[in-house]
Amino acid sequence: MFKNSYKFLFFITLMSGTFITISSTSWFGAWMGLEINLLSFIPLMMNTNNLLSSEASLKYFLTQALASSILLFAVVFFFMMSNWGNVFMENYTNLMICSALLLKSGAAPFHFWFPSVMEGLSWNNSLILMTWQKIAPMILLSYCLNLNFFIIIVISCILIGSLGGLNQTSLRKLMAFSSINHLGWMVAGMMNSENLWMTYFLFYSFLSFTIIFLFNNFKLFNINQMFGLFNSNSIVKFLMFLSLLSLGGLPPFMGFLPKWLIIESLINMNMFFLLTLMVTFTLITLFFYIRICYAAFLLNHNENNWNFNINYFNKNYFLSLIFTFISISGLFIVNFLYWLF
């Protein structure tokens, strides 16, 4: 993953920026950690073999700098209003802080930069952007809960994340809109408890890693490339298909478990209308996951019995088998452990 030592140093700095943010006792310290995280991720994004990496780096830098400036301005303004005793302006600045953090994490309706930046990144950097880069903004977001505003954000993320992926042929943009959809579920879990969204985030990170490990291993970037791969090997076909269904949250795969927990929490909060919208539009994400494998499973094609393009004893292939097995059987494993202990 890190071909040069300086990239490894930047990655360590990126992690330390996140740790500074989540362990800070002041908003200024949190802002400083976000800036360290931003400036260390820019060099990791640069790739001389990808012409879109420079454009993606510039878009990411401008968007994150804008969000950081809004966050710093809103925090200063919030403390000024607190000293003056203006409750209305305190609520207004609270919305500004939440909006800046949502812009940093790529949540809808502040998602305009996220798919285009993902398109210019490698799969390794895409995984970092989809998972690690969301930790610090989401934890800061949990400090300033606003239930009515969060409901609007959840509906926006679910709608845009589901409908935005319908016309996509790029797998990176498809994963970007999937990430926006999952972000809506995380915010919905945050309305109930902090542990709930953290549990969802851990499951989502593992499932995203499983999918991107397969994409990166077989150098897949578009849906058309997947058709040729599926026609050459049936085992990879099932690995990819089942992992995508698990990421979509289809029972009985492991991806359904965090959604199950959030569904229960929303039922306890009597948010049945929001829950209905979330479940209905999440089914659309399952539709474009199934569309990826549609030709491989339902269309006739010629397949030679002696075609062995993939080395079954390869370490990456063996790891993909392990990750996929955990992904598709994790729900049974968790239930068994819960029953056992």
N, C-alpha and C positions, 0 to 999 in steps of 0.2 A: 504493500500500500504506500509506503514512504520510500521512494527511490533515492532521495537525497536526505542527508542528515538535517539540513536546515528545515525541511518540511516537517520532520519529526519534532523539532524544537517549536515550530509554529503550532503544531497540534497540541503539545504540552501547554503552551501559552493559551491556546483556545480553551482547554479544559480548566486551566487555572482561572481564566476570566469568568467562567460559569460558576466555579466554586466561590470566587470572591463575591459574586452577585448574590448567590443564595445564602451565604453566611454573613452578609453585611447587616449591620444594625441601623443603617441610615440610608436614605434614598440616594444621597450623593455617592456613597460607597457602592450601592447597587448600580448606579449609572456608570461609575468608573469601571466596574467589572464588565458591563455590557460593551463599553468601548474597547476594552482589551480583547474581548471575545471577537468583536467585529474586525479589528485591525489584524488579528492573527488568522482569521479565516480567509481574508482576501488573497494572501499569497498561496494558500492551498488551492484556491479556485483556479489560479492561472495554469494554463496547459497549452504548450506550444503546438501540440498536435490537433487542437480543437480551436477553430477560428471563432467560435461563438463564446469562448471562455472570457475573452476581454470584455465583450459586451455584457455578459452575465455579471462579471465582477463589478463593472461600473454601475449597472442597475442595482445590484445588491448594496454597494457602498452608498449610493445616493439615497436609496430608500431607508436604509438603516440609520444613516446620518440624520435624515429628516425625522424619523421616529425618535431618535435620541434627543434631538433639539426640542421637540414637542414635549417629551417626557421631562426634561430638565426645566423647561419653562413652566409646565403645569405644576411640578413639585414646588418650585419657588413661589408661584402664584397661590398655591394651596396654603402654604404656611403664612403668607401675607393675609389671606382671607380669614384664616383661623385666628390670627391676632386681632383682626378687626371685628370678628364675630358675625361675619356674613355667611349664613348657612346656605343660602341659595348658590352663591359663588363657590362654596366648598363642594357642593354636589356637582356643579358644572366642571370644576377642575378635576374631580374624581373621574368623570366621564372622559376627560382629556387624557388622564393617565392610563385608563383602561384602553382607550383607542390607540395610544402610542404603543402599548405593549402588544395589542392585537396586531398592529401593523408590523411589529418586529417578528411575530410568530407566523405571519402569513394567513391569518384567519379572515374569512369573508365578513363584511364587504371590503376589507382592506387587503385583498389578495392579488391585486392587479400585477404585482411584480413577481409573484411566486412561480407560476408556470413558466414564464419566459426565462427566469433565472435557472430553473431546473433544466430547461432544454439545453443550456450551454455548459452543463457540468458533467463530469464523469459520474459513473455509478457510485463510486466511493464517496465523493463529495456530495452527491445527491442524498445518500444515506445520512451523512452528517447533518445536512440542512433539514431533512425530514424528522430527525430524532433529536440529536444532541442540541441543536440550535434552538429548540423549542423549550428546553428545560428552564432556563433563566427567566424568559418572559412569562411563562405559565406560572411559575412559583410567585413572581411579583404580582401577577394578576390575581392570585388567590388571596393577596393581602387587602385588596380593595374590591370586595364583592358588591355587586349591584344587580339584584335579581332581575328586575325588569329589563335592564340593558343586556344582561347575559341571555335572556330568552330571545331577544332580537338577534343576537350574535349566533346563537345555536340554530335558529331557523335559517339565517343567511348561509351559514356554513353547510348545512344539510342540503339546501336547495342548490347552491352554486357548485358544491362538491359533487353532487349527483348529476345535475344536468350539464355541467361543464365538461364532463368526461365522455359524453355521448359521441361527439364528432371528432374525437382525437384518434390519430393513428400513431402518434409518438408515445412510446411506453413511458418516457420520463414525464411528459405532460399528464399522462394517465395516472401515474403515481402521485403527481402533484395535486390533482383534483381529488384523488383518493385521500391524500393527507388532509386536505381542507375538510372533507367529510368527517374524517376521524377526529379532527380538531373540534368539530361541533359536539361530538359525543363526549370529549374530554371536558369541554366547558360545561356541558350538562351535568357531568359527574362532579365538577367543582362546585356547583350550586348546592350539593348535598354535603360533601365532605372532601377534605384534601386527600385523604387516603384513597378515595374512590378514583379520582382522576389519575393519581400516581399509578395505581394498579392497572388502569386502562393503558396508560402510557408505556408501561413495561411490556405488556402483552403486544401492543402495537409495534414497539421497537423491535421485538424479537421476530414478529411476523414480517415486518418490512425488511429486516436483515435477511430472512430466509428467501424472500422473493428477489431482492437485489443481488444476493449471492448467486442465484441461478442466472439472472440476467447478465451479470458481469462475467460469470464463468463461460457462458456461451455467446458473449458479445452480441447481445440483442438490444436493439434500440427502437425498432419499429415493429408494428404488428405483422407486416408482410414477411419479415425475417423469421418470425415464429412459425409460420406455415411450413416453410422449408425444413426447419428443425424438427417439427412434429412429424413430418412425413418420413424422416430418416430414423427416428427412434421412438418407440412407443412408451418406454419407461420414463423418459424425460417428459413426455406428454402428460403422464399422470402426475409426476412430481410438480410440474408447473400448475396444472389445472387444480389440484387439490390444495396447493399452497395459496392460490388466488382465491379460492372459495373460502378458505380459512381466514384470509385477510378481510374478505367481505363480510364475515360474521355469520356464515351459514352454519346452523347446528347440524351435526354434533361435533364440529371441529372446534379447536381451541379458541379461535377468534370470536366465537359466540359467548364465551364465558364473561369477558369484561362488559359486553353489551347486555348480557343477562343481569349483571349486578346493577348497571345503570337503569335498566328497565324497572327493576324492583324498587330502586330509590325514587324514581319518578312516580311510580304508583303510590308509594308512601307519601309523597308530596302532593298527591291528587292533581298532577299535571297530565291528564289523560290526552288532551288535545295536542300538546307538544309531543308527547310520546307517540301518538298516532302519526304525526307528520314525520318524525324521525325514522320510525320503522318503515313507513311507506316509501320515503325517498331513498332510504338506504338500499331498498330492493333494486333501485335503478343502478346502483354501483355493482350489484351482483350481475345485472344484465350485461354491462360492458366488460366485466370479467369473463363471463361465459362467452361473449362474442369473440374474445381473443382465441379461445380454443374451439370455436364452433366448427371451423373447417377441418380441424384435425380429428374431431370426433364424429361428425355427422356426414361428411362428404367422403365419397369413395376415392381411393387413391391406390396406386400400385406400390407395394413394399416388398423388397427382396429379403429373403430369409438370411442371406449371407452378408447383409449390410451391417458392419460393426464399426461405425464411425467414432464411437465414443469408447474410451478406455474405462472399463468397469472397475479397474483397480487403481484408478487415479484418486489422489487424496481429495481433490475438490469434489469429485463425483460422490465419493463415500460420505463426505461431510454434508452434501446436499441431501443425501438419503436420510441421514440422521436428523437434520433440521426439519425436513418434511415430515418424518415420522412423528416428531414431537408436535409439529403444527397440527397434524390431522388427528392425533390421539391424545392431545393434551387435556381435553375436557374429561375424558375417561380417567386419565391419570390423576388429575386434581380431585375428582369426585372419590376415587378410590382412596387417596391419601386422607381426604376429609373423613371418610367413613372409618379408616383404619385408626386415625389418631383422635 
